[in-house]
Amino acid sequence: MGAFKAYDFRGIFGKDFDLDTVYKFGFFLPSLLHADKVLIGYDMRTSTPAIFEALAKGINDAGVDVYCMGLTTTPMVYYFTARHHFDASVMITASHNPKEYNGLKVSTTNALPVGYDTGLGELERRIREEQVVATAQKGKIVNYDVKAEYLEFLSKYHHDLSNLNMVIDCSNGMASILVKEVFGETPDYLFDTLDGTFPNHEANPLELDNIVALQERVRETKADIGVVFDGDADRVMFVDEHGDFIPPDLIIAVLGHYFLEEKHYSGKIIQDIRTSKSVSEYLEKMGGEMEIWRVGRAYAAMKLREIDGSFGGEYAGHYYFRDFFYSDSAMIASQVALYIFSKMKREGISVSQLIGKIRQYANSGEINFTIEEKKAAMEAVKDYCCAQETPVKIMDFDGYRVEFEDWWFNIRPSNTEPYLRLLMEARNQELLDQKFQMIDQIMTPFKVK
């Protein structure tokens, strides 16, 4: 069952998992999470209807009711899991993956994420080893249309954005069901119809090939800002008025203008181990205090709740909010960020100028190396660099983040592929290039030929 991953259940439908596994997943889930009802939402992928049917049948055969939200974004499922007191929920989606993928994102009480270490591993064991014995009293499927309530919640983040010329790319994904009711008809919308075959581009905006249409439209129309959502609308990214991609971690700093300067929120701000030092330096000037933690919602949402943080984000474009049950919401992030960009425009500051004030370092972006002996390669890089120069700080979760006076690097293993992921930052491009060449040379003996 190759679909069980660290954060969720996901893979190529028909290859990594089948409907029988989905049925058993549904059957064993309620008892695992001690749930007397299960909330389900789903995206628009072509395999989704069959997966929903199998999942719901498994849950019903366990004697438990399914509350079906229908087509929904992933953050909507998080919101109603917590708001309406569900002990189990499932979003059927493969998020940003290609069309042949699908999967199940599981949450429990208060929208806490369920990862492999917190339940999915035990669920996999039950599916492998235990027998399905359907109950005599079957559960039922309850229609649970709560979109109007969700839009009412989002309205608290509504601001006048009429001075902004915006292009919004929905990636033919689930953002399409909300954007026009949130932002109105004025923005220039791209690919705003639901289509699980993703005919225009894949729904992963972190891959720059997938934002070319957005960049071209922003330049062509001389827009102020471009916005792009991923497939299940839990991630959002931006391009500036020149069509240049804005590294998603820098948006954490933009959000600080709202939550720290305007709303005077207290509580730490979470960032992942790949986040630019520009973010912490910018927010600390506003009185913000940063907390660096592991990559992924399964870790970030839990950590933000644990420290009662105010907000935060990840390099991959997830943004978390105390006011959203410590979960991630691309719609809240986009509403707040666009409000700040609108406010800055009124002060004569363009999007690129604001980002230029935030960004103080040359950054490599995340680079993948194909390496089988990941642990040995990581240790070699850390040991060599620390022998050459005394580190200011070493963090040893999600691989290593090693900080020196004028540069730092994060090197971390992929959970699912033979990759080591490297991200580096330095005071200037010359120093960054020099340090990259050094690390690349250290890793050369470990690279798969």
Stockholm file with secondary structure:
# STOCKHOLM 1.0

chainA/1-449         MGAFKAYDFRGIFGKDFDLDTVYKFGFFLPSLLHADKVLIGYDMRTSTPAIFEALAKGINDAGVDVYCMGLTTTPMVYYFTARHHFDASVMITASHNPKEYNGLKVSTTNALPVGYDTGLGELERRIREEQVVATAQKGKIVNYDVKAEYLEFLSKYHHDLSNLNMVIDCSNGMASILVKEVFGETPDYLFDTLDGTFPNHEANPLELDNIVALQERVRETKADIGVVFDGDADRVMFVDEHGDFIPPDLIIAVLGHYFLEEKHYSGKIIQDIRTSKSVSEYLEKMGGEMEIWRVGRAYAAMKLREIDGSFGGEYAGHYYFRDFFYSDSAMIASQVALYIFSKMKREGISVSQLIGKIRQYANSGEINFTIEEKKAAMEAVKDYCCAQETPVKIMDFDGYRVEFEDWWFNIRPSNTEPYLRLLMEARNQELLDQKFQMIDQIMTPFKVK
#=GR chainA/1-449 SS CTTBCSSSEEEEBTTTBCHHHHHHHHHHHHHHHTCSEEEEEECCCTTHHHHHHHHHHHHHHTTCEEEEEEECCHHHHHHHHHHTTCSEEEEECCTTSCTTEEEEEEEEGGGEECCGGGTHHHHHHHHHHCCCCCCSSCCCEEECCCHHHHHHHHGGGCCCCTTCCEEEECTTSGGGGTHHHHHCSCSEEESCSCCTTCSSSCSCTTSGGGGHHHHHHHHHHTCSEEEEECTTSSCEEEECTTSCEECHHHHHHHHHIIIIIISCCCSCEEEETTCCHHHHHHHHTTTCCEEEECSSHHHHHHHHHHHTCCEEECTTSCEEEGGGTTEECHHHHHHHHHHHHHHHHHTTCCHHHHHHHHCCSEECCCEEEEBSCHHHHHHHHHHHHHHHSCCSEEECSSSEEEECSSEEEEEEECSSSSEEEEEEEESSHHHHHHHHHHHHHHHGGGBCC
#=GC SS_cons         CTTBCSSSEEEEBTTTBCHHHHHHHHHHHHHHHTCSEEEEEECCCTTHHHHHHHHHHHHHHTTCEEEEEEECCHHHHHHHHHHTTCSEEEEECCTTSCTTEEEEEEEEGGGEECCGGGTHHHHHHHHHHCCCCCCSSCCCEEECCCHHHHHHHHGGGCCCCTTCCEEEECTTSGGGGTHHHHHCSCSEEESCSCCTTCSSSCSCTTSGGGGHHHHHHHHHHTCSEEEEECTTSSCEEEECTTSCEECHHHHHHHHHIIIIIISCCCSCEEEETTCCHHHHHHHHTTTCCEEEECSSHHHHHHHHHHHTCCEEECTTSCEEEGGGTTEECHHHHHHHHHHHHHHHHHTTCCHHHHHHHHCCSEECCCEEEEBSCHHHHHHHHHHHHHHHSCCSEEECSSSEEEECSSEEEEEEECSSSSEEEEEEEESSHHHHHHHHHHHHHHHGGGBCC
//
